[in-house]
């Protein structure tokens, strides 16, 4: 007998999880770069990844409400 109540992962769920993981990793990398006094380009790269992933999460959320 199969359990029909088991949740299934969709591509959207996986994409959202990966975006959140990238946001957290890039934010932590930016913080580590601050403590390690890294070059400016490291901060800019981490910030760009954070902003792009965060923006993608916002867009996905707003599209899901329609």
Helices and strands as residue ranges (DSSP letters): H 11-35, H 40-65
